Amino acid sequence: MSTLTINLTDDRLRALEKLSNRLNIPSEELVRMSIEEILTRPDDTFQEPMKYVLDKNSPLFKRLAA
């Protein structure tokens, strides 16, 4: 197992600690679980909604780019 060090702003650290306290789990465990979720989530979970939003807003993006 390896150790990872990250930098958080004080506000983000307080928010993380508040959430972990509310969930009654250590902050480190909450972060580990979040990373696991991202790494194990099928790409379609993100890709399909992203494609929908991009397709839906395509005319707007084209107007903004002109």
C-alpha positions as CSV (number, residue, x, y, z in Angstrom):
1,M,0.0,0.0,0.0
2,S,1.2,3.5,-0.8
3,T,0.6,6.9,0.8
4,L,-0.6,9.9,-1.1
5,T,-0.3,13.5,0.2
6,I,-2.6,16.2,-1.2
7,N,-2.9,19.9,-0.6
8,L,-6.3,21.3,0.4
9,T,-7.4,24.9,1.2
10,D,-8.4,25.4,4.8
11,D,-12.0,25.8,3.6
12,R,-12.0,22.5,1.8
13,L,-10.3,20.7,4.7
14,R,-13.0,22.1,7.1
15,A,-15.7,20.9,4.6
16,L,-14.1,17.5,4.4
17,E,-13.9,17.2,8.2
18,K,-17.5,18.4,8.6
19,L,-18.8,15.8,6.1
20,S,-16.7,13.0,7.6
21,N,-18.0,13.9,11.1
22,R,-21.5,13.9,9.8
23,L,-21.0,10.5,8.2
24,N,-19.1,9.2,11.3
25,I,-16.1,8.1,9.3
26,P,-12.5,9.3,9.3
27,S,-11.6,12.0,6.7
28,E,-9.0,9.7,5.2
29,E,-11.5,6.9,4.7
30,L,-14.0,9.3,3.1
31,V,-11.3,10.4,0.6
32,R,-10.2,6.8,-0.1
33,M,-13.8,5.8,-0.7
34,S,-14.3,8.8,-3.1
35,I,-11.2,7.8,-5.0
36,E,-12.3,4.2,-5.2
37,E,-15.7,5.4,-6.6
38,I,-14.0,7.4,-9.3
39,L,-11.7,4.6,-10.3
40,T,-14.3,1.9,-10.4
41,R,-17.1,3.9,-12.0
42,P,-17.9,2.9,-15.5
43,D,-16.9,5.6,-18.0
44,D,-20.5,5.6,-19.3
45,T,-21.6,7.1,-16.0
46,F,-19.8,10.3,-16.9
47,Q,-19.6,10.0,-20.7
48,E,-23.3,9.7,-21.5
49,P,-24.4,12.8,-19.4
50,M,-21.5,14.8,-20.8
51,K,-22.4,13.9,-24.4
52,Y,-26.1,14.8,-23.7
53,V,-25.1,18.2,-22.4
54,L,-22.7,18.9,-25.2
55,D,-25.2,17.8,-27.9
56,K,-28.0,19.8,-26.2
57,N,-25.9,22.9,-26.0
58,S,-24.2,22.5,-29.4
59,P,-26.1,25.4,-31.1
60,L,-25.2,27.7,-28.2
61,F,-21.6,26.7,-28.3
62,K,-21.5,27.4,-32.1
63,R,-23.0,30.8,-31.6
64,L,-20.6,31.6,-28.8
65,A,-17.6,30.5,-31.0
66,A,-18.7,32.7,-33.9
